[in-house]
Amino acid sequence: MNSESAPLPVSLREAFCFWLKIGLLSFGGPAGQISLMHQELVQRKRWISERRYLHALNYCMVLPGPEAQQLATYIGWLMHRSWGGVMAGALFVLPSLLILIGLSWIYVSFGQVDWVSGLFYGIKPAVTAIVLQAAHRMGSRALQHPVLWAMAVASFVAQFVFNLPFPAIVIAAALCGWILSRVRPGVFSAPHGHGNKQVAESPALIDDDTPRQGHTHFSLRRLLEVLAIGALLWALPMAGLVFVWGWDHTLTQMAWFFSKAALLTFGGAYAVLPYVYQGAVEHFGWVTATQMIDGLALGETTPGPLIMIVAYVGYLGGHVGALLGPEHLFAAGALAACVATWFTFLPSFIFILAGGPLVESTHNQLHLTAPLTAITAAVVGVVLNLTLFLSAHVFWPQGYSAKGLLGGVDGFALAMAAAAALALLRYKRSVMEVIAASALLGWVVKMTPHWLVA
């Protein structure tokens, strides 16, 4: 029995510094971000237990919106009430917003991002390894029964072979979990762990049996207050945009478009990117197809949710469209980026603050937790499919070719991904260390020929 005591209560100031750190280091997309938060919150700081972390994650997985940012909001709310949730969720997004505004200004002002192409070249294989690590972590803690393994395999096949949409997989997994909780409840009674007995037995600040605090109990009055405040925070800025510029103005249309996009992001950013592409490129013309692809590269290699590409789209739409006049291009771009970000992320805060108390009441109710556990098992297969998708684009950037060894694979990218995976899985190096080393190595590989020519 582990005699180690639980961590001391965390002050709001300490939590602020922690969530700011997460916002600055949250590379690797949702899988990498969830893995990073698990490592910090569950394993290192022990602010929350494994089971409570997974319970929160399962809820965030079924919501539209960026699940990693919602998970941060949920845990922040659990620890420090509503303001703690708002703080955690905002700090998860704010660094990425500021960075993307700066990078978008450089991109649109100078017409290229060549100065970071070498960094991108190294980071992309590392991101592939980070996603692979996330699949391994999630599988090791979620697949505790052969039936759950079968569900993970089925979800992988459903996406890889039949290209089924993520929402359909989530619904099917939840239905299977609900049925199994009644006919085979033993599937969900296996012990949950992360392969680390020391960590699993160490008490956490918010442990499995920690009494619920007052704000985590459901209250109809509190629910209505959250919904009313959320509605006002959406309606007042929208009304202001319509009053100042009119309904047909670009800023107003961005607010409306990204409000709709926020409700369609089941399955994370990759699921909503086609919708954003269709609207931003083909319908509104805020960015070109080439600019959209470049924005995706920027989004993949900056901290924060990948859906933060909306800030890039907003910036380019505001800057290129000179929405505030030709003398205020940066201000127009920054304002449009903030509008896109506000209307994209606002629903996520409402979902967590409104639904959190309901989720906290389901810890020991198998018929409610079993569908969420089944969804986690299915997500393991989806993340593995994402790993293969990223690998194909990183290792064969020009597409597979029947000519040449391994179909024209990029040997450097393959070697860097293998080294990153080894560092993460075998030597347990941090995500930030791997990102930094990979970026430096990629820059060296890309820039060395130029030095030799010079």
Long-range contacts (C-beta under 8 A, 24 or more apart in sequence): 1-201, 2-198, 2-201, 2-202, 2-203, 4-202, 4-203, 5-203, 6-46, 6-203, 6-204, 6-205, 6-207, 7-45, 7-46, 7-47, 7-204, 7-205, 8-205, 9-205, 10-47, 10-79, 10-80, 10-205, 12-80, 12-83, 12-84, 12-87, 15-76, 15-79, 15-80, 15-84, 15-87, 15-88, 16-87, 16-91, 18-45, 19-72, 19-76, 19-87, 19-88, 19-91, 19-92, 20-91, 20-95, 22-72, 22-91, 22-92, 23-91, 23-92, 23-93, 23-94, 23-95, 23-96, 23-303, 23-304, 24-95, 24-303, 25-303, 25-431, 25-432, 26-68, 26-92, 26-96, 26-303, 26-304, 27-123, 27-127, 27-130, 27-301, 27-302, 27-303, 27-431, 27-432, 27-435, 28-126, 28-127, 28-130, 28-131, 28-134, 28-431, 28-435, 29-127, 29-130, 29-131, 29-269, 29-300, 29-306, 30-66, 30-67, 30-68, 30-268, 30-269, 30-305, 30-306, 31-130, 31-131, 31-134, 31-135, 31-138, 31-383, 31-386, 32-127, 32-130, 32-131, 32-133, 32-134, 32-431, 33-68, 33-305, 34-67, 34-68, 34-71, 34-134, 34-138, 35-130, 35-133, 35-134, 35-137, 35-431, 36-431, 37-68, 37-71, 37-72, 37-75, 38-137, 38-194, 39-430, 39-431, 41-75, 42-194, 42-199, 42-204, 43-194, 43-196, 43-199, 46-199, 46-202, 46-203, 46-204, 46-205, 47-75, 47-79, 47-204, 47-205, 47-206, 48-75, 48-78, 48-204, 48-205, 48-206, 49-204, 49-206, 49-207, 49-208, 50-141, 50-192, 50-193, 50-194, 50-199, 50-200, 51-192, 51-208, 52-78, 52-204, 52-206, 52-207, 52-208, 52-363, 54-141, 54-142, 54-192, 54-373, 54-376, 55-359, 55-362, 55-363, 55-369, 55-372, 56-359, 57-376, 58-369, 58-372, 58-373, 58-375, 58-376, 59-355, 59-359, 59-372, 60-352, 61-170, 61-372, 61-375, 61-376, 61-379, 62-170, 62-174, 62-372, 62-375, 63-266, 63-348, 63-351, 63-355, 64-262, 64-263, 64-264, 64-265, 64-266, 64-347, 64-351, 65-262, 65-265, 65-307, 65-345, 65-347, 65-348, 65-351, 66-265, 66-268, 66-269, 66-305, 66-306, 66-307, 66-345, 66-348, 67-268, 68-92, 68-305, 69-93, 69-304, 69-305, 69-345, 69-348, 70-348, 70-351, 70-352, 73-348, 73-349, 73-352, 73-353, 74-352, 74-356, 74-359, 77-215, 77-352, 77-353, 77-356, 78-206, 78-216, 78-356, 78-360, 79-205, 79-206, 81-215, 82-215, 82-226, 82-353, 85-349, 85-352, 85-353, 85-356, 86-349, 86-353, 89-345, 89-348, 89-349, 89-352, 92-304, 92-305, 93-304, 93-305, 93-308, 93-341, 93-345, 95-303, 95-304, 96-302, 96-303, 96-304, 96-305, 96-308, 96-311, 97-304, 97-308, 97-311, 97-337, 97-338, 97-341, 99-302, 99-303, 99-304, 100-298, 100-299, 100-302, 100-304, 100-308, 100-311, 100-312, 100-315, 100-337, 101-311, 101-315, 101-333, 101-334, 101-337, 103-298, 103-302, 103-312, 104-295, 104-298, 104-311, 104-312, 104-315, 104-316, 104-319, 104-333, 104-337, 105-315, 105-319, 105-330, 105-333, 107-291, 107-294, 107-298, 107-316, 108-315, 108-316, 108-319, 108-320, 108-333, 113-294, 113-297, 113-298, 116-301, 117-446, 118-442, 118-443, 118-444, 118-445, 118-446, 118-447, 119-301, 119-439, 119-442, 119-443, 120-297, 120-301, 120-442, 121-413, 121-442, 121-443, 121-445, 121-446, 122-416, 122-438, 122-439, 122-440, 122-441, 122-442, 122-443, 122-445, 123-300, 123-301, 123-435, 123-438, 123-439, 123-442, 124-300, 124-301, 124-390, 124-394, 124-413, 124-442, 125-394, 125-395, 125-413, 125-414, 125-416, 125-417, 125-420, 125-438, 125-442, 126-416, 126-417, 126-420, 126-434, 126-435, 126-438, 126-439, 127-300, 127-301, 127-390, 127-394, 128-387, 128-390, 128-391, 128-394, 128-417, 128-420, 129-417, 129-418, 129-420, 129-421, 129-423, 129-424, 129-434, 130-420, 130-424, 130-431, 130-434, 130-435, 131-383, 131-386, 131-387, 131-390, 132-387, 132-421, 132-425, 133-421, 133-424, 133-425, 134-383, 135-380, 135-383, 135-384, 135-387, 136-425, 137-194, 138-376, 138-379, 138-380, 138-383, 139-380, 140-194, 140-195, 141-192, 141-193, 141-194, 141-195, 142-373, 142-376, 142-377, 142-380, 143-377, 143-380, 144-190, 144-191, 144-192, 144-193, 145-186, 145-187, 145-188, 145-190, 147-180, 147-184, 147-187, 148-187, 148-373, 148-374, 148-377, 149-377, 151-176, 151-374, 151-377, 151-378, 151-381, 152-377, 152-378, 152-380, 152-381, 152-384, 153-381, 154-378, 154-381, 155-377, 155-378, 155-379, 155-380, 155-381, 155-382, 156-381, 156-382, 156-384, 156-385, 157-381, 158-381, 159-381, 159-382, 159-385, 160-385, 160-388, 165-267, 165-271, 166-266, 166-267, 166-268, 166-271, 166-382, 167-266, 167-267, 167-271, 169-378, 169-382, 170-266, 170-267, 170-375, 170-378, 172-378, 173-371, 173-374, 173-375, 173-377, 173-378, 174-371, 174-372, 174-374, 174-375, 175-371, 176-374, 177-370, 177-371, 177-372, 177-373, 177-374, 177-375, 178-367, 178-370, 178-371, 180-370, 180-374, 181-366, 181-367, 181-370, 181-371, 182-367, 185-366, 185-370, 187-370, 188-366, 188-369, 188-370, 188-373, 208-363, 212-360, 215-357, 216-356, 216-357, 216-360, 217-357, 217-360, 217-361, 218-357, 218-358, 218-361, 219-357, 222-357, 223-354, 223-357, 226-350, 226-353, 226-354, 227-350, 227-354, 230-346, 230-347, 230-349, 230-350, 230-353, 230-354, 233-346, 234-259, 234-343, 234-346, 237-339, 237-342, 237-343, 238-343, 241-339, 249-323, 250-284, 250-286, 250-317, 250-318, 250-321, 250-323, 250-336, 251-318, 251-323, 251-335, 251-336, 251-339, 253-284, 254-286, 254-314, 254-317, 254-336, 254-339, 254-340, 254-343, 255-339, 255-342, 255-343, 256-343, 257-284, 258-310, 258-314, 258-339, 258-340, 258-343, 258-344, 259-343, 259-344, 259-347, 261-310, 261-344, 262-343, 262-344, 262-345, 262-346, 262-347, 262-348, 263-347, 265-307, 267-382, 268-306, 268-307, 269-299, 269-305, 269-306, 269-307, 269-309, 270-306, 270-386, 272-307, 273-309, 276-309, 276-310, 276-313, 280-313, 280-317, 284-317, 286-313, 286-314, 286-316, 286-317, 286-320, 286-321, 287-312, 287-313, 287-316, 287-317, 291-316, 307-344, 308-341, 310-340, 310-341, 310-344, 311-337, 311-338, 311-340, 311-341, 312-337, 313-340, 314-338, 314-339, 314-340, 314-341, 391-417, 412-445, 416-441, 416-442
